[in-house]
Amino acid sequence: MSEIVTAGILVIGDEILSGRTKDKNIGFIAEYLTNIGIDLREVRIVADDEPDIITALDALRDRYTYVFTTGGIGPTHDDITADAVARAFGVPIDHHPEVVARFKERFKNPGELNEARLRMARIPDGAELIQSATIMAPGFKIGNVIVMAGVPSIMQAMMDIVAPKLKSGVKMLSDSVRANAREGDIGGPLREIAAAHPDTIIGSYPFLDENQKPNTNLVVRSRDPDKLNAAMAAVKEMLAGLNITRS
């Protein structure tokens, strides 16, 4: 079995913490990584505060194979992600000549290429650009940190660019079954099944069914298809043996 590849996400922005902007990136990145064999292990959200960004970034990049950041690479004064990343890696930051050249080609009218727009051309020394013809302000990769935009459509385009260059591990497989039982009805036997199948991850997820009654979805996950199937068979056998009267 190949190496397990892990990741963390660092979401940056006062607007996320205040609730003014609803994050749409975490779920997309999580599903994207799962599909390419990278395990998302942790998500952190921090304000537009350089010390907080550096502290969170250092913790995540030491812990996981990759760290994906979103937000804070725009043209305004509170877009400080690039500066924080440069400081975390101990490298200088300056206007990237390739990005500046692209901006000069794009913003030709007098005054268009102003100081604010040029902020988006500042890249930490040694970073690899994440850009395409349809992305004006680039993201970048330095070390194991991938810095992306907070705007979902731009972030998604950046993921498509960077993903082929990432190493991946064995994909996590999953299977699910509707229990037609409440979590409290199955907690005990489900714990026994989990203990008997240590190479799987078994989760229970309660919901209200179409009759507004408590129900539970059970999900079994494993990198080994045989172990996945064995655990799911045990779960289904347990459910078939339940004697529950639901009122």
C-alpha positions as CSV (number, residue, x, y, z in Angstrom):
1,M,0.0,0.0,0.0
2,S,1.4,3.4,-1.0
3,E,1.9,6.3,1.4
4,I,-1.1,8.0,2.9
5,V,-1.2,11.6,1.8
6,T,-2.8,14.1,4.1
7,A,-4.0,17.8,3.9
8,G,-5.2,20.7,5.9
9,I,-7.2,23.7,4.8
10,L,-6.6,27.2,6.2
11,V,-9.5,29.6,5.4
12,I,-8.5,33.2,5.8
13,G,-10.8,36.2,6.2
14,D,-12.7,38.3,8.6
15,E,-15.7,38.1,6.4
16,I,-16.0,34.4,6.9
17,L,-15.7,34.6,10.7
18,S,-18.3,37.4,10.8
19,G,-20.8,35.4,8.8
20,R,-21.0,38.1,6.1
21,T,-19.6,35.7,3.6
22,K,-20.6,32.0,3.6
23,D,-17.7,29.7,2.8
24,K,-18.2,27.6,-0.3
25,N,-14.7,26.3,-0.7
26,I,-14.2,23.8,2.1
27,G,-16.7,21.2,0.8
28,F,-15.4,21.5,-2.7
29,I,-11.8,21.0,-1.7
30,A,-12.7,18.2,0.6
31,E,-14.5,16.3,-2.1
32,Y,-11.8,17.1,-4.7
33,L,-9.1,15.7,-2.4
34,T,-11.0,12.6,-1.5
35,N,-11.4,11.8,-5.2
36,I,-7.7,12.1,-5.9
37,G,-6.6,10.0,-2.9
38,I,-5.7,12.8,-0.4
39,D,-7.1,12.7,3.1
40,L,-8.3,16.0,4.5
41,R,-7.6,15.9,8.2
42,E,-8.2,19.4,9.5
43,V,-9.7,22.8,8.7
44,R,-8.9,26.1,10.4
45,I,-10.5,29.5,9.9
46,V,-8.5,32.6,10.9
47,A,-9.0,36.3,10.7
48,D,-7.0,38.7,8.5
49,D,-4.3,38.9,11.1
50,E,-0.7,38.1,10.1
51,P,0.5,36.5,13.4
52,D,-2.6,34.3,13.5
53,I,-2.2,33.2,9.9
54,I,1.5,32.4,10.5
55,T,0.7,30.4,13.6
56,A,-2.0,28.4,11.9
57,L,0.0,27.9,8.8
58,D,3.1,26.6,10.7
59,A,1.0,24.2,12.6
60,L,-0.7,22.8,9.6
61,R,2.3,22.6,7.3
62,D,4.3,20.7,9.9
63,R,1.5,18.2,10.4
64,Y,0.2,17.4,6.9
65,T,1.5,16.6,3.4
66,Y,-0.2,19.7,1.9
67,V,-1.9,22.8,3.2
68,F,-4.4,24.6,1.0
69,T,-5.2,28.2,1.9
70,T,-8.1,30.3,0.5
71,G,-8.6,34.0,0.7
72,G,-6.5,37.1,1.2
73,I,-4.7,37.4,-2.1
74,G,-6.7,40.3,-3.5
75,P,-5.9,44.0,-4.1
76,T,-7.0,45.6,-0.8
77,H,-5.1,46.4,2.4
78,D,-6.5,43.4,4.3
79,D,-5.3,40.9,1.7
80,I,-2.2,39.9,3.6
81,T,-2.0,36.1,2.9
82,A,1.1,36.4,0.6
83,D,3.0,38.5,3.1
84,A,2.1,36.0,6.0
85,V,3.2,33.0,3.9
86,A,6.5,34.7,3.0
87,R,7.2,35.5,6.6
88,A,6.3,31.9,7.7
89,F,8.8,30.5,5.2
90,G,11.4,33.2,6.0
91,V,11.7,34.5,2.4
92,P,11.4,37.9,0.8
93,I,8.3,38.9,-1.2
94,D,8.3,41.2,-4.2
95,H,6.5,41.9,-7.5
96,H,6.8,38.9,-9.8
97,P,8.0,40.1,-13.2
98,E,5.9,37.6,-15.1
99,V,2.8,38.7,-13.3
100,V,3.6,42.3,-13.7
101,A,4.1,41.8,-17.4
102,R,0.6,40.1,-17.7
103,F,-0.9,43.0,-15.7
104,K,0.6,45.6,-18.0
105,E,-0.8,43.8,-21.0
106,R,-4.2,43.6,-19.4
107,F,-4.4,47.1,-17.8
108,K,-3.3,49.4,-20.5
109,N,-5.4,52.5,-19.7
110,P,-3.8,55.3,-17.7
111,G,-4.2,54.7,-14.0
112,E,-5.6,51.1,-14.3
113,L,-2.4,49.4,-13.2
114,N,-2.5,51.1,-9.8
115,E,-0.8,50.2,-6.5
116,A,-3.8,48.1,-5.4
117,R,-3.7,45.8,-8.5
118,L,0.0,45.5,-8.2
119,R,-0.4,44.1,-4.7
120,M,-1.7,41.0,-6.4
121,A,1.6,40.6,-8.3
122,R,3.6,40.2,-5.1
123,I,4.8,36.6,-4.7
124,P,7.1,35.1,-2.1
125,D,10.6,34.3,-3.4
126,G,10.9,30.8,-4.8
127,A,7.1,30.2,-5.1
128,E,5.6,28.5,-8.2
129,L,2.8,30.4,-9.8
130,I,-0.7,28.9,-10.2
131,Q,-2.1,30.7,-13.2
132,S,-3.8,30.3,-16.5
133,A,-5.1,32.5,-19.3
134,T,-8.4,32.9,-17.5
135,I,-6.9,33.7,-14.1
136,M,-5.8,37.3,-13.8
137,A,-4.2,37.3,-10.3
138,P,-2.3,34.0,-9.7
139,G,-2.1,31.8,-6.7
140,F,1.1,30.1,-5.8
141,K,2.7,27.1,-4.3
142,I,5.7,27.3,-1.9
143,G,6.9,24.2,-0.1
144,N,3.9,22.1,0.8
145,V,1.6,25.2,0.9
146,I,-0.9,25.9,-1.9
147,V,-2.2,29.5,-1.8
148,M,-5.5,30.1,-3.6
149,A,-8.1,32.7,-4.1
150,G,-11.2,32.9,-1.9
151,V,-13.6,33.5,-4.8
152,P,-15.0,29.9,-5.5
153,S,-14.9,30.0,-9.3
154,I,-11.2,31.1,-9.3
155,M,-10.3,28.7,-6.5
156,Q,-11.8,25.8,-8.4
157,A,-9.8,26.7,-11.5
158,M,-6.6,26.8,-9.4
159,M,-7.4,23.4,-8.0
160,D,-7.6,22.0,-11.5
161,I,-4.2,23.5,-12.3
162,V,-2.4,22.3,-9.2
163,A,-4.0,18.9,-8.7
164,P,-2.0,17.0,-11.4
165,K,1.2,18.0,-9.7
166,L,0.3,16.6,-6.3
167,K,1.2,13.2,-5.1
168,S,-1.7,11.1,-3.9
169,G,-2.3,7.9,-1.9
170,V,-4.7,5.0,-2.0
171,K,-8.2,6.3,-2.3
172,M,-10.6,6.0,0.6
173,L,-13.6,3.8,-0.5
174,S,-17.0,4.1,1.1
175,D,-20.4,2.4,1.3
176,S,-23.5,3.4,3.1
177,V,-26.8,2.0,4.3
178,R,-29.9,3.5,5.8
179,A,-30.4,2.0,9.2
180,N,-34.2,2.7,9.7
181,A,-33.2,3.1,13.4
182,R,-32.2,5.8,15.8
183,E,-28.6,6.2,16.7
184,G,-29.4,5.2,20.3
185,D,-30.8,1.9,19.0
186,I,-27.6,0.9,17.2
187,G,-24.9,2.5,19.2
188,G,-23.9,-0.6,21.2
189,P,-23.7,-3.1,18.4
190,L,-22.2,-0.6,16.0
191,R,-19.3,-0.1,18.5
192,E,-18.7,-3.8,18.6
193,I,-18.6,-4.0,14.8
194,A,-16.1,-1.1,14.7
195,A,-13.9,-2.8,17.2
196,A,-14.0,-6.0,15.2
197,H,-13.0,-4.2,12.0
198,P,-10.1,-1.9,13.0
199,D,-9.0,-1.2,9.5
200,T,-12.3,0.6,8.7
201,I,-14.0,3.8,9.8
202,I,-17.6,3.5,10.6
203,G,-19.7,6.6,11.1
204,S,-23.4,7.2,12.0
205,Y,-25.2,10.3,10.7
206,P,-28.7,11.0,12.1
207,F,-31.4,12.7,10.1
208,L,-35.1,13.2,10.0
209,D,-36.7,10.9,7.4
210,E,-39.6,11.7,5.0
211,N,-42.0,11.2,7.9
212,Q,-40.0,13.5,10.1
213,K,-38.9,10.6,12.3
214,P,-35.4,10.1,13.6
215,N,-33.3,7.9,11.3
216,T,-29.6,7.2,10.7
217,N,-27.3,6.6,7.8
218,L,-24.4,4.4,8.4
219,V,-21.2,4.9,6.4
220,V,-18.3,2.5,6.3
221,R,-14.9,3.7,4.9
222,S,-11.7,1.8,4.1
223,R,-8.9,1.7,1.6
224,D,-9.2,-2.0,1.3
225,P,-12.3,-3.1,-0.6
226,D,-12.4,-6.6,1.0
227,K,-12.3,-5.1,4.5
228,L,-14.9,-2.5,3.5
229,N,-17.2,-5.2,2.3
230,A,-16.7,-7.4,5.4
231,A,-17.6,-4.5,7.7
232,M,-20.6,-3.5,5.7
233,A,-21.8,-7.1,5.7
234,A,-21.6,-7.1,9.5
235,V,-23.5,-3.8,9.7
236,K,-26.3,-5.0,7.5
237,E,-26.5,-8.3,9.4
238,M,-26.8,-6.3,12.6
239,L,-29.5,-4.1,11.2
240,A,-31.4,-7.1,9.9
241,G,-31.4,-8.6,13.4
242,L,-32.8,-5.5,15.2
243,N,-36.2,-5.8,16.8
244,I,-37.3,-2.2,17.0
245,T,-40.8,-0.8,17.2
246,R,-40.8,2.7,15.9
247,S,-43.7,4.9,16.9
